[in-house]
Amino acid sequence: MFDNLLIFGCGAVGLLHLAAPIVVRSSYWFSAKCTPDEIPVCQLPDAVARQITPRIVELERLGFTFTGCYDCGELAVQTRSYVAYFCNRSNDFANVTAMVYPRGVTSYLEFSTRFLNGLAIETNSNDRLPLTPGNPALRVFRFADIRDPRELYEIHRQLLLRYAQGLYPQGEPQGQGIKRWVRTAENYGPRHAKIGYMALSKDGSAYHLTWKGAFLVTLRGMWPVSLLRKLYERQAMFAVRRKLEHREIAALQKA
């Protein structure tokens, strides 16, 4: 009896892993273009406003200038993205991204700095791991447990000292900071097409997963791989914070 249940369970899991890529490949897409529309904060959907509005004051207290709030449309299937963008005199940029799903709204805060040599460092509070390979020119640090903007920004500045000391931050023309976010969004499809994960649709409007991309995305998103990835990421970020703390203690001792 138990053996039959075990065989049945293993077979069901196997079929699920085989069927899931078919569903993912047929349903997932990412827009080839991002055309943000600036929108007054007072016109944001209520659920989005609750995520973005408190952050505006918090980031302004950290010395960031609020450059605008944008409706970025439906970039991926069954989502709508809203972005509030900020910059400061050090050419550090910040954004609060809120994504509307059928089941609710999720949001995260991110600080980013790009340099003239092409390197970029991002520090965010996003608790969702990407299901595709990251950009080699972009170092992303995720601290989902940090909700305080000041604490997250302090970590971001420490990361800049550790990994980009002596490099020159790259700014944007005044009032054009959102274009940096747009370039990142529009590079998503082409970057994944180069590594065989996605392909441009015939009408050129969106990128869809290839069979390779569908299988690998499904594998990363399903248990137990998804759990192992989260555990590894959590441990890696814990190690990063420990190194930063030791560096700060050493600097204080030298002072």
C-alpha angles and dihedrals in degrees: 000000000000091000091053092050091049092051091047091049093049090048092051092050091048092051090048091054090050097045098042096070090054091054093043093048093050096047108034122088139148125212117252092213134046116199109176119202115208110235131186113249090237090062097054117115109267095247091050094045090056089059098042109033098065090050093058093067092041094053094044088056087056091057099264122138116224106232100180150297120258139196103217095184129219104336095162135021114296094355137107120197129212123185132192110198132204139173137184138203092269091062091249112143129206133191138181109212121196120186121196116214130178088258099046144291131306125188142177140185121235137186118197137181126185126196135211091249091061098258118131131188122201127186117189146159095231112138095192116093117215116250094214133059116283127241109273090216092055124074110201124192117190122199105172093172094061112089099161111094093209093055092046092049092049089055089048091054091048090052090052090054091049101043106021108030111154095016122122118240116232118229133196131233112276111281093009100092093114089066088072090059090045092053090053092050094047092048092057096082099041092046092054092043089059092058094044099253098111141021132204115252119244093254091049094234100114147008120241130196120263119220088262091052094045094053095046094044090050092048092052093046100049130080131293094020092051091054093047091050092052092049092049093048092048091051092046093052091046089054091050092053092049090053091049091050092050090048091051092048091050091050092051091049091052090049 
